[in-house]
Amino acid sequence: MDQTLERHAPSTPLGPPGVRDIALSQPLVWLRLGARDLAREPGMSLAIGAVVAVIGALLMTAGWRATYAAPALLGGFLLVAPFFAIAVYRLSRGLESGGETPQMRRIWRSNAGSIALFGLALVLAYIVWERLAAIVFALFYDGEPLQWSRLPQELLLSGRYGSLLLAYFAVGALLAAAVFALSVVTAPLLVDRPLDTVTAMLTSLRCCTRNPAPMLLWAALIAALTLVGFATLMLGLIVIFPWLAHASWHAYRDLVAPS
């Protein structure tokens, strides 16, 4: 059964935000509410999704002839996605407050310093992941330089590189879990309240530690839907990215208590 949670209007916090318990099924409610917001504000939402899809396609093209670069670039895409979703959070915030659509030039003004610092943290995580991916490939792969056309046969079907795949996904999963825990509500929190980046990231971590099962489900849903976007050569991201971003706004609203 869906859990009905009290929503709150944005206000200035007096201290670290409180965190609320949620039901296991609540991530499914967020997807439903995200789809509703997408339907109410399709123009700008899909435009942002199209920009993200183009960025993803450029990353795929950049790593087309490389060994580790292609999966590293695309995997890192998930790490920085919360920053690109900030404009969508503004849309959901405007819809919540009465249908106001923010102008693009005003989206980044509120709490700009903390948002910029959060973006820098995500970029650093992306760089760390790219370097770790390079190290894993250097240690475990000794074949010819890979191309996308040979990727399934060489890595997945030959059976020669089980240790490479295990190490690659283990390192990626650990880094992705850390970034998810520290960022799942950070960006919408910084958009909504004048907090510093560290407080927002610690609040995000508390949301995950207090609700491990629902947040694990939410992470799995985000990963699965993003993989669908990748599998459609990024075209699916035009819809999937803003849908998830709108849903993430509602995740923030349910997880973080009113100030």
DRENPA-3360 file (N, C-alpha, C; in nm, 2 decimals, always signed):
BEGIN
1 = MDQTLERH = +0.08/-0.12/+0.00/+0.00/+0.00/+0.00/+0.09/+0.12/+0.00 ~ +0.05/+0.22/-0.08/+0.13/+0.34/-0.09/+0.12/+0.42/+0.05 ~ +0.23/+0.47/+0.08/+0.24/+0.55/+0.21/+0.21/+0.70/+0.18 ~ +0.11/+0.75/+0.24/+0.08/+0.89/+0.22/+0.16/+0.98/+0.32 ~ +0.24/+1.07/+0.27/+0.33/+1.14/+0.35/+0.30/+1.29/+0.34 ~ +0.31/+1.36/+0.45/+0.28/+1.50/+0.45/+0.39/+1.58/+0.37 ~ +0.36/+1.67/+0.28/+0.45/+1.75/+0.21/+0.47/+1.88/+0.28 ~ +0.57/+1.95/+0.25/+0.59/+2.08/+0.31/+0.64/+2.18/+0.21;
9 = APSTPLGP = +0.61/+2.31/+0.24/+0.66/+2.42/+0.16/+0.80/+2.45/+0.19 ~ +0.88/+2.50/+0.09/+1.02/+2.54/+0.12/+1.03/+2.65/+0.22 ~ +1.12/+2.64/+0.31/+1.15/+2.74/+0.41/+1.29/+2.73/+0.45 ~ +1.34/+2.83/+0.52/+1.47/+2.84/+0.57/+1.49/+2.75/+0.69 ~ +1.59/+2.65/+0.69/+1.60/+2.56/+0.80/+1.68/+2.63/+0.92 ~ +1.65/+2.59/+1.04/+1.72/+2.64/+1.15/+1.84/+2.55/+1.19 ~ +1.85/+2.43/+1.14/+1.95/+2.34/+1.18/+1.95/+2.23/+1.07 ~ +2.03/+2.12/+1.10/+2.03/+2.01/+1.00/+1.89/+1.95/+0.98;
17 = PGVRDIAL = +1.85/+1.93/+0.86/+1.72/+1.87/+0.84/+1.70/+1.74/+0.90 ~ +1.57/+1.71/+0.94/+1.54/+1.58/+0.99/+1.51/+1.49/+0.88 ~ +1.52/+1.36/+0.91/+1.50/+1.25/+0.81/+1.38/+1.17/+0.86 ~ +1.30/+1.13/+0.76/+1.18/+1.05/+0.79/+1.19/+0.90/+0.74 ~ +1.12/+0.81/+0.81/+1.10/+0.68/+0.77/+1.00/+0.67/+0.65 ~ +1.03/+0.58/+0.56/+0.93/+0.56/+0.45/+0.91/+0.41/+0.43 ~ +0.80/+0.38/+0.36/+0.77/+0.24/+0.33/+0.85/+0.19/+0.21 ~ +0.87/+0.06/+0.21/+0.95/+0.00/+0.10/+0.89/+0.03/-0.04;
25 = SQPLVWLR = +0.76/+0.04/-0.05/+0.70/+0.07/-0.18/+0.70/+0.21/-0.22 ~ +0.76/+0.30/-0.14/+0.75/+0.44/-0.17/+0.82/+0.48/-0.30 ~ +0.94/+0.42/-0.34/+1.00/+0.45/-0.47/+0.90/+0.44/-0.59 ~ +0.81/+0.34/-0.58/+0.71/+0.33/-0.69/+0.62/+0.45/-0.69 ~ +0.59/+0.50/-0.58/+0.51/+0.62/-0.57/+0.58/+0.74/-0.63 ~ +0.71/+0.75/-0.61/+0.79/+0.86/-0.66/+0.79/+0.85/-0.82 ~ +0.80/+0.73/-0.87/+0.79/+0.72/-1.02/+0.66/+0.76/-1.07 ~ +0.55/+0.73/-1.00/+0.42/+0.77/-1.04/+0.41/+0.93/-1.04;
33 = LGARDLAR = +0.45/+0.99/-0.93/+0.45/+1.13/-0.92/+0.54/+1.20/-1.02 ~ +0.66/+1.14/-1.04/+0.75/+1.19/-1.14/+0.69/+1.19/-1.28 ~ +0.62/+1.08/-1.32/+0.55/+1.08/-1.45/+0.44/+1.18/-1.46 ~ +0.37/+1.21/-1.34/+0.27/+1.32/-1.34/+0.33/+1.45/-1.37 ~ +0.44/+1.48/-1.30/+0.51/+1.61/-1.33/+0.56/+1.62/-1.47 ~ +0.61/+1.51/-1.52/+0.66/+1.52/-1.66/+0.55/+1.55/-1.76 ~ +0.43/+1.49/-1.73/+0.32/+1.52/-1.82/+0.27/+1.66/-1.80 ~ +0.28/+1.72/-1.69/+0.24/+1.86/-1.66/+0.33/+1.96/-1.72;
41 = EPGMSLAI = +0.46/+1.92/-1.73/+0.56/+2.02/-1.78/+0.65/+1.95/-1.88 ~ +0.59/+1.90/-2.00/+0.67/+1.82/-2.09/+0.77/+1.90/-2.17 ~ +0.75/+2.02/-2.20/+0.83/+2.09/-2.29/+0.98/+2.11/-2.24 ~ +0.99/+2.18/-2.13/+1.13/+2.20/-2.08/+1.19/+2.07/-2.02 ~ +1.10/+1.98/-1.97/+1.15/+1.85/-1.92/+1.22/+1.77/-2.03 ~ +1.15/+1.75/-2.14/+1.20/+1.67/-2.25/+1.32/+1.74/-2.32 ~ +1.32/+1.88/-2.32/+1.43/+1.95/-2.37/+1.56/+1.92/-2.29 ~ +1.54/+1.92/-2.16/+1.66/+1.88/-2.07/+1.70/+1.74/-2.09;
49 = GAVVAVIG = +1.60/+1.65/-2.11/+1.63/+1.51/-2.14/+1.71/+1.50/-2.27 ~ +1.67/+1.58/-2.37/+1.74/+1.57/-2.50/+1.88/+1.61/-2.49 ~ +1.91/+1.72/-2.41/+2.05/+1.76/-2.38/+2.13/+1.65/-2.32 ~ +2.07/+1.59/-2.22/+2.14/+1.48/-2.15/+2.17/+1.36/-2.24 ~ +2.07/+1.33/-2.33/+2.09/+1.23/-2.43/+2.20/+1.26/-2.52 ~ +2.21/+1.38/-2.56/+2.32/+1.42/-2.65/+2.46/+1.41/-2.58 ~ +2.46/+1.45/-2.46/+2.59/+1.44/-2.38/+2.62/+1.29/-2.37 ~ +2.53/+1.20/-2.34/+2.55/+1.06/-2.33/+2.60/+1.00/-2.47;
57 = ALLMTAGW = +2.54/+1.05/-2.58/+2.59/+1.00/-2.71/+2.73/+1.05/-2.74 ~ +2.76/+1.17/-2.70/+2.90/+1.22/-2.72/+3.00/+1.14/-2.64 ~ +2.96/+1.10/-2.51/+3.05/+1.02/-2.43/+3.07/+0.88/-2.49 ~ +2.96/+0.82/-2.55/+2.97/+0.69/-2.61/+3.06/+0.70/-2.73 ~ +3.05/+0.81/-2.81/+3.13/+0.83/-2.93/+3.28/+0.84/-2.89 ~ +3.30/+0.92/-2.78/+3.44/+0.95/-2.74/+3.51/+0.82/-2.70 ~ +3.44/+0.72/-2.64/+3.50/+0.60/-2.60/+3.48/+0.48/-2.70 ~ +3.44/+0.51/-2.82/+3.40/+0.41/-2.91/+3.52/+0.31/-2.95;
65 = RATYAAPA = +3.64/+0.36/-2.96/+3.75/+0.28/-3.00/+3.84/+0.25/-2.88 ~ +3.81/+0.28/-2.76/+3.89/+0.26/-2.65/+3.86/+0.13/-2.58 ~ +3.95/+0.08/-2.49/+3.92/-0.04/-2.42/+3.83/-0.01/-2.30 ~ +3.89/+0.06/-2.20/+3.81/+0.08/-2.08/+3.72/+0.21/-2.09 ~ +3.76/+0.30/-2.18/+3.70/+0.43/-2.18/+3.55/+0.43/-2.20 ~ +3.50/+0.35/-2.29/+3.35/+0.35/-2.31/+3.27/+0.32/-2.19 ~ +3.29/+0.20/-2.13/+3.21/+0.17/-2.01/+3.24/+0.27/-1.89 ~ +3.37/+0.31/-1.89/+3.40/+0.41/-1.78/+3.33/+0.54/-1.80;
73 = LLGGFLLV = +3.32/+0.59/-1.92/+3.26/+0.72/-1.94/+3.11/+0.71/-1.92 ~ +3.05/+0.60/-1.97/+2.90/+0.58/-1.95/+2.87/+0.55/-1.80 ~ +2.95/+0.47/-1.74/+2.93/+0.45/-1.59/+2.94/+0.57/-1.51 ~ +3.04/+0.65/-1.55/+3.05/+0.78/-1.48/+2.94/+0.88/-1.50 ~ +2.87/+0.86/-1.61/+2.75/+0.94/-1.64/+2.65/+0.93/-1.53 ~ +2.64/+0.82/-1.47/+2.54/+0.80/-1.36/+2.59/+0.88/-1.23 ~ +2.72/+0.90/-1.22/+2.77/+0.97/-1.10/+2.74/+1.12/-1.11 ~ +2.74/+1.18/-1.22/+2.72/+1.32/-1.23/+2.57/+1.36/-1.27;
81 = APFFAIAV = +2.49/+1.26/-1.29/+2.35/+1.29/-1.33/+2.27/+1.38/-1.24 ~ +2.29/+1.36/-1.10/+2.22/+1.45/-1.01/+2.24/+1.60/-1.04 ~ +2.36/+1.64/-1.08/+2.38/+1.78/-1.11/+2.30/+1.83/-1.23 ~ +2.30/+1.74/-1.34/+2.23/+1.78/-1.46/+2.08/+1.79/-1.43 ~ +2.03/+1.72/-1.32/+1.89/+1.72/-1.30/+1.84/+1.84/-1.22 ~ +1.93/+1.93/-1.18/+1.89/+2.05/-1.10/+1.78/+2.13/-1.17 ~ +1.79/+2.15/-1.30/+1.68/+2.23/-1.37/+1.55/+2.16/-1.36 ~ +1.55/+2.02/-1.36/+1.42/+1.95/-1.35/+1.37/+1.96/-1.20;
89 = YRLSRGLE = +1.45/+1.96/-1.10/+1.41/+1.98/-0.97/+1.34/+2.12/-0.95 ~ +1.39/+2.22/-1.02/+1.33/+2.35/-1.02/+1.19/+2.35/-1.08 ~ +1.17/+2.27/-1.18/+1.04/+2.25/-1.24/+0.94/+2.19/-1.15 ~ +0.98/+2.08/-1.08/+0.89/+2.02/-0.98/+0.86/+2.11/-0.87 ~ +0.96/+2.18/-0.83/+0.94/+2.28/-0.72/+0.83/+2.38/-0.76 ~ +0.85/+2.43/-0.88/+0.75/+2.53/-0.93/+0.61/+2.47/-0.94 ~ +0.60/+2.35/-0.99/+0.47/+2.28/-1.00/+0.41/+2.27/-0.86 ~ +0.49/+2.23/-0.77/+0.44/+2.21/-0.63/+0.39/+2.34/-0.57;
97 = SGGETPQM = +0.45/+2.45/-0.61/+0.41/+2.58/-0.55/+0.30/+2.66/-0.62 ~ +0.25/+2.59/-0.73/+0.14/+2.65/-0.80/+0.16/+2.67/-0.95 ~ +0.24/+2.59/-1.00/+0.25/+2.59/-1.15/+0.35/+2.68/-1.20 ~ +0.44/+2.75/-1.12/+0.53/+2.84/-1.17/+0.64/+2.77/-1.25 ~ +0.67/+2.82/-1.37/+0.78/+2.76/-1.45/+0.90/+2.86/-1.44 ~ +1.02/+2.81/-1.38/+1.13/+2.90/-1.37/+1.20/+2.93/-1.50 ~ +1.25/+3.05/-1.51/+1.33/+3.09/-1.63/+1.47/+3.02/-1.62 ~ +1.52/+2.98/-1.73/+1.65/+2.91/-1.73/+1.76/+2.99/-1.67;
105 = RRIWRSNA = +1.76/+3.12/-1.69/+1.87/+3.20/-1.64/+1.86/+3.22/-1.49 ~ +1.75/+3.18/-1.43/+1.73/+3.20/-1.28/+1.75/+3.07/-1.21 ~ +1.76/+2.96/-1.28/+1.77/+2.82/-1.22/+1.89/+2.81/-1.13 ~ +2.00/+2.86/-1.17/+2.13/+2.84/-1.09/+2.16/+2.95/-0.99 ~ +2.07/+3.05/-0.97/+2.11/+3.16/-0.89/+2.09/+3.12/-0.74 ~ +1.99/+3.05/-0.70/+1.96/+3.02/-0.56/+2.07/+2.92/-0.51 ~ +2.13/+2.96/-0.40/+2.23/+2.88/-0.34/+2.34/+2.83/-0.44 ~ +2.38/+2.92/-0.52/+2.47/+2.88/-0.63/+2.60/+2.83/-0.58;
113 = GSIALFGL = +2.66/+2.89/-0.48/+2.79/+2.84/-0.43/+2.79/+2.70/-0.38 ~ +2.69/+2.66/-0.31/+2.68/+2.52/-0.26/+2.65/+2.42/-0.37 ~ +2.57/+2.47/-0.47/+2.54/+2.38/-0.58/+2.66/+2.36/-0.67 ~ +2.74/+2.47/-0.68/+2.86/+2.45/-0.76/+2.96/+2.36/-0.69 ~ +2.97/+2.37/-0.56/+3.06/+2.28/-0.49/+3.02/+2.14/-0.50 ~ +2.89/+2.12/-0.49/+2.84/+1.98/-0.51/+2.87/+1.93/-0.65 ~ +2.85/+2.01/-0.75/+2.89/+1.97/-0.88/+3.04/+1.93/-0.89 ~ +3.12/+2.01/-0.83/+3.27/+1.98/-0.83/+3.29/+1.85/-0.76;
121 = ALVLAYIV = +3.22/+1.82/-0.65/+3.24/+1.69/-0.59/+3.20/+1.57/-0.68 ~ +3.10/+1.59/-0.76/+3.05/+1.48/-0.85/+3.16/+1.47/-0.96 ~ +3.21/+1.58/-1.01/+3.32/+1.57/-1.12/+3.44/+1.50/-1.06 ~ +3.48/+1.52/-0.94/+3.59/+1.45/-0.88/+3.56/+1.30/-0.87 ~ +3.44/+1.27/-0.83/+3.40/+1.13/-0.83/+3.41/+1.06/-0.96 ~ +3.37/+1.14/-1.07/+3.38/+1.09/-1.20/+3.53/+1.06/-1.24 ~ +3.62/+1.16/-1.21/+3.76/+1.14/-1.24/+3.82/+1.02/-1.17 ~ +3.78/+1.01/-1.04/+3.83/+0.89/-0.96/+3.78/+0.76/-1.03;
129 = WERLAAIV = +3.65/+0.75/-1.07/+3.60/+0.63/-1.14/+3.68/+0.61/-1.27 ~ +3.70/+0.71/-1.35/+3.78/+0.69/-1.47/+3.92/+0.63/-1.45 ~ +3.98/+0.68/-1.35/+4.12/+0.64/-1.31/+4.11/+0.49/-1.26 ~ +4.02/+0.46/-1.17/+4.01/+0.33/-1.12/+3.98/+0.23/-1.23 ~ +3.89/+0.27/-1.33/+3.86/+0.18/-1.44/+3.98/+0.15/-1.52 ~ +4.06/+0.26/-1.54/+4.19/+0.24/-1.62/+4.28/+0.14/-1.55 ~ +4.29/+0.15/-1.42/+4.38/+0.07/-1.34/+4.33/-0.08/-1.34 ~ +4.20/-0.10/-1.33/+4.14/-0.23/-1.34/+4.17/-0.30/-1.47;
137 = FALFYDGE = +4.15/-0.22/-1.58/+4.18/-0.28/-1.71/+4.33/-0.31/-1.73 ~ +4.41/-0.22/-1.68/+4.56/-0.24/-1.69/+4.60/-0.37/-1.62 ~ +4.54/-0.40/-1.51/+4.58/-0.51/-1.43/+4.52/-0.65/-1.48 ~ +4.40/-0.64/-1.54/+4.33/-0.77/-1.57/+4.32/-0.80/-1.72 ~ +4.34/-0.70/-1.81/+4.32/-0.72/-1.95/+4.45/-0.72/-2.02 ~ +4.47/-0.83/-2.10/+4.60/-0.83/-2.18/+4.57/-0.86/-2.33 ~ +4.45/-0.84/-2.38/+4.42/-0.87/-2.52/+4.44/-0.75/-2.60 ~ +4.39/-0.76/-2.73/+4.40/-0.64/-2.82/+4.31/-0.53/-2.78;
145 = PLQWSRLP = +4.34/-0.41/-2.82/+4.24/-0.30/-2.79/+4.10/-0.33/-2.83 ~ +4.01/-0.31/-2.74/+3.87/-0.34/-2.76/+3.80/-0.24/-2.84 ~ +3.70/-0.28/-2.93/+3.61/-0.20/-2.99/+3.47/-0.24/-2.95 ~ +3.37/-0.15/-2.97/+3.24/-0.19/-2.93/+3.19/-0.31/-2.99 ~ +3.22/-0.33/-3.12/+3.17/-0.45/-3.19/+3.22/-0.58/-3.13 ~ +3.34/-0.58/-3.07/+3.40/-0.70/-3.01/+3.38/-0.71/-2.86 ~ +3.31/-0.61/-2.80/+3.30/-0.61/-2.66/+3.23/-0.73/-2.60 ~ +3.11/-0.76/-2.65/+3.04/-0.88/-2.59/+3.11/-1.01/-2.61;
153 = QELLLSGR = +3.17/-1.03/-2.73/+3.24/-1.16/-2.76/+3.37/-1.17/-2.67 ~ +3.44/-1.06/-2.66/+3.57/-1.07/-2.59/+3.56/-1.07/-2.44 ~ +3.47/-0.99/-2.39/+3.46/-0.99/-2.24/+3.35/-1.08/-2.18 ~ +3.24/-1.10/-2.25/+3.13/-1.17/-2.19/+3.12/-1.31/-2.24 ~ +3.15/-1.34/-2.37/+3.13/-1.48/-2.42/+3.26/-1.56/-2.42 ~ +3.37/-1.50/-2.42/+3.50/-1.58/-2.43/+3.53/-1.65/-2.30 ~ +3.48/-1.60/-2.18/+3.51/-1.66/-2.05/+3.65/-1.64/-2.01 ~ +3.73/-1.56/-2.08/+3.87/-1.54/-2.04/+3.89/-1.43/-1.94;
161 = YGSLLLAY = +3.79/-1.34/-1.92/+3.81/-1.22/-1.84/+3.70/-1.21/-1.72 ~ +3.68/-1.33/-1.66/+3.58/-1.32/-1.55/+3.64/-1.24/-1.44 ~ +3.77/-1.25/-1.41/+3.82/-1.17/-1.30/+3.82/-1.02/-1.33 ~ +3.84/-0.98/-1.46/+3.83/-0.84/-1.50/+3.69/-0.79/-1.47 ~ +3.59/-0.86/-1.52/+3.45/-0.82/-1.50/+3.41/-0.81/-1.35 ~ +3.46/-0.91/-1.27/+3.43/-0.91/-1.13/+3.49/-0.79/-1.06 ~ +3.62/-0.76/-1.09/+3.69/-0.64/-1.03/+3.62/-0.51/-1.08 ~ +3.59/-0.51/-1.21/+3.54/-0.38/-1.27/+3.40/-0.35/-1.20;
169 = FAVGALLA = +3.32/-0.45/-1.20/+3.18/-0.42/-1.14/+3.19/-0.40/-0.99 ~ +3.28/-0.47/-0.92/+3.29/-0.45/-0.78/+3.34/-0.31/-0.74 ~ +3.44/-0.26/-0.81/+3.49/-0.13/-0.79/+3.38/-0.02/-0.83 ~ +3.32/-0.05/-0.94/+3.22/+0.05/-0.98/+3.10/+0.05/-0.89 ~ +3.06/-0.07/-0.84/+2.94/-0.07/-0.75/+2.97/+0.00/-0.62 ~ +3.09/-0.02/-0.56/+3.13/+0.04/-0.44/+3.13/+0.20/-0.45 ~ +3.19/+0.24/-0.56/+3.19/+0.39/-0.58/+3.05/+0.44/-0.61 ~ +2.98/+0.37/-0.69/+2.84/+0.42/-0.72/+2.75/+0.42/-0.59;
177 = AAVFALSV = +2.77/+0.32/-0.50/+2.69/+0.32/-0.38/+2.73/+0.44/-0.29 ~ +2.86/+0.47/-0.28/+2.90/+0.58/-0.20/+2.84/+0.71/-0.26 ~ +2.85/+0.73/-0.39/+2.80/+0.85/-0.45/+2.65/+0.86/-0.44 ~ +2.58/+0.75/-0.46/+2.44/+0.75/-0.44/+2.40/+0.79/-0.30 ~ +2.46/+0.73/-0.20/+2.43/+0.76/-0.06/+2.45/+0.91/-0.03 ~ +2.55/+0.97/-0.08/+2.59/+1.11/-0.05/+2.52/+1.21/-0.14 ~ +2.44/+1.16/-0.24/+2.38/+1.26/-0.34/+2.24/+1.24/-0.37 ~ +2.17/+1.13/-0.31/+2.04/+1.10/-0.36/+1.94/+1.21/-0.33;
185 = VTAPLLVD = +1.95/+1.29/-0.22/+1.87/+1.40/-0.20/+1.94/+1.54/-0.19 ~ +2.07/+1.53/-0.22/+2.16/+1.65/-0.20/+2.12/+1.76/-0.29 ~ +2.11/+1.73/-0.42/+2.08/+1.84/-0.52/+1.95/+1.90/-0.49 ~ +1.84/+1.83/-0.48/+1.71/+1.89/-0.45/+1.71/+1.97/-0.32 ~ +1.78/+1.92/-0.22/+1.79/+1.99/-0.09/+1.86/+2.12/-0.11 ~ +1.96/+2.13/-0.19/+2.03/+2.25/-0.21/+1.95/+2.35/-0.29 ~ +1.87/+2.30/-0.38/+1.78/+2.38/-0.46/+1.67/+2.44/-0.37 ~ +1.62/+2.36/-0.27/+1.51/+2.40/-0.19/+1.54/+2.48/-0.07;
193 = RPLDTVTA = +1.66/+2.46/-0.01/+1.70/+2.53/+0.11/+1.84/+2.58/+0.11 ~ +1.87/+2.69/+0.18/+2.00/+2.75/+0.17/+2.10/+2.68/+0.27 ~ +2.13/+2.56/+0.24/+2.22/+2.48/+0.32/+2.36/+2.47/+0.25 ~ +2.46/+2.44/+0.33/+2.59/+2.41/+0.28/+2.60/+2.27/+0.22 ~ +2.69/+2.25/+0.14/+2.70/+2.12/+0.07/+2.73/+2.00/+0.16 ~ +2.81/+2.02/+0.26/+2.84/+1.91/+0.35/+2.72/+1.87/+0.43 ~ +2.64/+1.96/+0.48/+2.52/+1.93/+0.55/+2.42/+1.86/+0.47 ~ +2.41/+1.90/+0.34/+2.31/+1.84/+0.25/+2.36/+1.69/+0.22;
201 = MLTSLRCC = +2.49/+1.67/+0.20/+2.54/+1.54/+0.17/+2.52/+1.44/+0.29 ~ +2.55/+1.50/+0.41/+2.53/+1.41/+0.53/+2.38/+1.38/+0.55 ~ +2.29/+1.47/+0.52/+2.15/+1.45/+0.53/+2.11/+1.34/+0.43 ~ +2.17/+1.34/+0.31/+2.14/+1.23/+0.21/+2.19/+1.10/+0.26 ~ +2.31/+1.10/+0.33/+2.36/+0.97/+0.38/+2.27/+0.92/+0.49 ~ +2.22/+1.01/+0.58/+2.12/+0.97/+0.68/+1.99/+0.91/+0.62 ~ +1.95/+0.97/+0.51/+1.83/+0.91/+0.45/+1.85/+0.77/+0.41 ~ +1.97/+0.73/+0.36/+2.00/+0.60/+0.32/+2.02/+0.50/+0.44;
209 = TRNPAPML = +2.09/+0.55/+0.54/+2.11/+0.46/+0.65/+1.98/+0.44/+0.73 ~ +1.89/+0.53/+0.73/+1.77/+0.52/+0.80/+1.66/+0.43/+0.73 ~ +1.67/+0.43/+0.59/+1.58/+0.36/+0.51/+1.66/+0.27/+0.41 ~ +1.73/+0.17/+0.45/+1.82/+0.10/+0.36/+1.75/+0.02/+0.25 ~ +1.64/-0.04/+0.29/+1.57/-0.13/+0.19/+1.50/-0.04/+0.08 ~ +1.42/+0.06/+0.12/+1.36/+0.15/+0.01/+1.47/+0.22/-0.07 ~ +1.58/+0.26/-0.01/+1.68/+0.33/-0.09/+1.75/+0.23/-0.18 ~ +1.77/+0.11/-0.14/+1.83/+0.01/-0.23/+1.74/-0.02/-0.35;
217 = LWAALIAA = +1.61/-0.02/-0.32/+1.51/-0.04/-0.43/+1.52/+0.08/-0.53 ~ +1.53/+0.20/-0.47/+1.53/+0.32/-0.55/+1.66/+0.32/-0.64 ~ +1.77/+0.29/-0.58/+1.89/+0.28/-0.66/+1.88/+0.18/-0.77 ~ +1.82/+0.06/-0.74/+1.80/-0.04/-0.85/+1.71/+0.01/-0.96 ~ +1.61/+0.08/-0.92/+1.52/+0.13/-1.03/+1.59/+0.24/-1.11 ~ +1.67/+0.32/-1.05/+1.74/+0.43/-1.13/+1.84/+0.36/-1.22 ~ +1.91/+0.26/-1.17/+2.01/+0.19/-1.26/+1.94/+0.12/-1.37 ~ +1.83/+0.05/-1.34/+1.76/-0.03/-1.45/+1.71/+0.06/-1.56;
225 = LTLVGFAT = +1.64/+0.17/-1.52/+1.58/+0.26/-1.62/+1.69/+0.33/-1.70 ~ +1.80/+0.36/-1.63/+1.91/+0.43/-1.70/+1.98/+0.33/-1.80 ~ +1.99/+0.20/-1.77/+2.04/+0.10/-1.86/+1.94/+0.09/-1.98 ~ +1.81/+0.10/-1.96/+1.72/+0.11/-2.07/+1.75/+0.22/-2.17 ~ +1.78/+0.34/-2.11/+1.82/+0.45/-2.19/+1.95/+0.43/-2.27 ~ +2.05/+0.36/-2.20/+2.17/+0.33/-2.27/+2.14/+0.23/-2.39 ~ +2.06/+0.13/-2.36/+2.03/+0.03/-2.46/+1.96/+0.08/-2.58 ~ +1.89/+0.20/-2.57/+1.83/+0.26/-2.68/+1.91/+0.36/-2.75;
233 = LMLGLIVI = +2.05/+0.35/-2.73/+2.14/+0.45/-2.78/+2.11/+0.59/-2.74 ~ +2.07/+0.60/-2.62/+2.05/+0.73/-2.55/+1.92/+0.79/-2.58 ~ +1.85/+0.74/-2.68/+1.72/+0.80/-2.71/+1.62/+0.79/-2.60 ~ +1.62/+0.68/-2.53/+1.53/+0.66/-2.42/+1.55/+0.76/-2.30 ~ +1.67/+0.81/-2.29/+1.70/+0.91/-2.19/+1.63/+1.04/-2.20 ~ +1.58/+1.07/-2.32/+1.51/+1.19/-2.34/+1.38/+1.19/-2.25 ~ +1.32/+1.08/-2.23/+1.21/+1.07/-2.14/+1.25/+1.02/-2.00 ~ +1.34/+0.92/-2.00/+1.38/+0.86/-1.87/+1.45/+0.95/-1.77;
241 = FPWLAHAS = +1.54/+1.03/-1.83/+1.61/+1.12/-1.74/+1.52/+1.22/-1.67 ~ +1.44/+1.30/-1.74/+1.35/+1.39/-1.66/+1.25/+1.32/-1.58 ~ +1.20/+1.20/-1.62/+1.11/+1.13/-1.53/+1.18/+1.09/-1.40 ~ +1.30/+1.04/-1.40/+1.37/+1.01/-1.28/+1.40/+1.13/-1.20 ~ +1.43/+1.24/-1.27/+1.46/+1.37/-1.19/+1.34/+1.42/-1.12 ~ +1.23/+1.42/-1.19/+1.10/+1.46/-1.12/+1.07/+1.37/-1.01 ~ +1.09/+1.24/-1.03/+1.07/+1.15/-0.92/+1.16/+1.17/-0.80 ~ +1.29/+1.21/-0.83/+1.38/+1.23/-0.72/+1.34/+1.35/-0.64;
249 = WHAYRDLV = +1.28/+1.45/-0.70/+1.23/+1.56/-0.62/+1.13/+1.51/-0.51 ~ +1.04/+1.42/-0.56/+0.94/+1.37/-0.46/+1.01/+1.28/-0.36 ~ +1.12/+1.21/-0.40/+1.19/+1.13/-0.30/+1.25/+1.23/-0.19 ~ +1.30/+1.34/-0.23/+1.35/+1.44/-0.13/+1.24/+1.49/-0.04 ~ +1.12/+1.52/-0.10/+1.01/+1.57/-0.02/+0.97/+1.47/+0.09 ~ +0.97/+1.34/+0.05/+0.92/+1.24/+0.14/+1.03/+1.20/+0.25 ~ +1.15/+1.21/+0.21/+1.26/+1.16/+0.30/+1.30/+1.27/+0.40 ~ +1.30/+1.40/+0.36/+1.36/+1.50/+0.44/+1.24/+1.58/+0.51;
257 = APS = +1.25/+1.58/+0.64/+1.14/+1.64/+0.72/+1.13/+1.79/+0.70 ~ +1.01/+1.85/+0.72/+1.00/+2.00/+0.71/+1.09/+2.06/+0.82 ~ +1.13/+2.18/+0.79/+1.22/+2.25/+0.88/+1.14/+2.33/+0.98;
% end
